[in-house]
Amino acid sequence: MDNEKLNYIEESGLAFEIFGMTRMAGRIFGYLIVSDKEAVSFDDIREALDASKGSISGTTKQLLGVGFIEPVSLPGDRKTYYRISKSNIGAILKGRTALFLKFSALLEKGVDLKINKDDDITAWLHEMAAFYRWLAARIEHLLNSWEEEKEVFMKYENKDHGKK
């Protein structure tokens, strides 16, 4: 693998750390992006990233869980292969908004269990819970807008990038 691709893989790892995931998650994701194969095996990933089986195993489970990658089976081959998920972008974000709503409910439940509900922390918890409910509603609205407008936007984007 050339240095430009290796640098991209490491840059992806650092970006994922900023997003709150592990560096290895970003490195695997970056590797799948720059790989010229439709799908790569567990061993391909491990060898390319020079990482332990445990690290690759745990991280691929994490990436599968958030919908960033998907497993692929090839006819006549018993190995599991991985590729960037072809799931609808909206489905991935809807999964995230469901987490926002769960977190909001968790905060409100905690407030309900408090005896002293007139302190600054309780006010902050109410605001945080409300914010996550508000954010989930806004994301839902944005996803609906995206579905309505994406074809026009993608034609414009492809034209600007010299794609057909």
N, C-alpha and C positions, 0 to 999 in steps of 0.2 A: 504494500500500500504506500502511496507517495506521501511526502511530507505535508502537502496541502490538505489532504484528506485526514491525516493524523491530527493536524492542528485544528481542523474543523471538529473532529470528534472530541478533542479536549475542550474546545470552546463551548460545545454543546453541554459537556459535563459541568462546566462553570455556570452556564446559564441556568441549568436545572437546579443547581444549588441555590441560586438567587430566587428561583420560583418555589423553594421549600422542599425540593425532592433531593435525592442523593446524586452525587457526581456520577456514580456508576450508571444511574438511570439515564442521565444525559448522554453519557458515553455510548451506551447501547443504542439509544434513540438516534444519536448522530451517526453511528456506524450503519444502522439500517438505512438511513437517508442516503449516505454516500455509496453504499454497496450497489454494485451493478447487477446483483442477483435479485430476482423477484422475491425470494425468501432465503433466509440463511438458517443453518442449523445451530443448535446450542453450542456444539463444538466449534463451529465457525466463529461464533461470537467470542467464546472463551479464548480461542487462539489469537484472534485479531486484537483483542483488548488485553491479552496476557493477564487474565484474572482467574480467580479460583472458581470452582464449580459452585460452591455455596453462594458466592457473591453474585454470579450470573443467575443462578436459580431464584434467589430471593428477589433480585431486581426485575427479572422478567415477570415474576408474579405481580410485582408492584405495577409495572407498566401495563400488564394485561388488565389489572383491576381498575385502572383509570381510563382504559380504552385507547391508549396510545399505540399499542401493538396488538397483533392477533396471531394465534397459532394457525399453522397451515400443515396439512398432510399431503404428501406426494404419493401417487399411486405406486405400490410395490416397495415403498420405503417405510420402515417402522419408526424412523426418527420424527421428532416434531421440529418443524421449521417455524420461523417467525418473520413477520413483515410489519411495516407501518400499517396501522389499522385503516381499513377503507370504510369504517363506520361513518355515518352521517355526523358532521361536526355538531349539529344540534343535539344529537343523542349524547355526545360526550359532555357538552355543557349542561344539558338537563340533569345529568348525573351529578354534576358539581352543584347545581342549584338545589337539588334534593339534599345535599350535604349542608348547604347554608340553612335550609329550613330545619333540618335535624339539630344543628348547632343552636339555632334560635330557640327551639323548643327546650333544649337542654338548659340553656341559660335561664329561661323563664321557670322551668321546674326547680332549678336551684334557688331562685328568688322566692318561690312559693315555700320552700323548706326553711328559709331564714326566719328567725324570730324578729329581729330588728330590720324592718323594711324601710326605715326612714333615713338611711345613711347614704353617703356619696357613692359607695360601691353598688348599692341597689339601683340607684338612678343610672349609673353607668351600664349596669347589666341590662336594664330595660332598654336603654338607647341602643346598645349593641345588638340585642335581640331584634329590635325594630329595624335596625339598619340591615341586618341579614335578610329579613322578610322583604324589605323594600328592594334590596339588591336582587333577590330571586325574581321578584315581579318584573323588574326592569330588564333582566337578562331574558326572561320569557318574551317580553315585548320585542327586544332586539332580535331574538332568534326568529320570531315571526316575520319581522321586517326583512331580515336576511333572506329567508326562504322566498319572499315575494320579489326581492331585488337582485338576487345573486346572479341570475343569468345575464342581466344587463351589465352588472358590475364586472363579471368575469370576461365578457366580450371586450369591454373597455380595457381591462387589465391585460388580456392576452394581446390585444392590438398594440398597447404601449410596450410590451416586452418582446415584440416580434414573433409571437406564437400564432399558430393557426387554430 
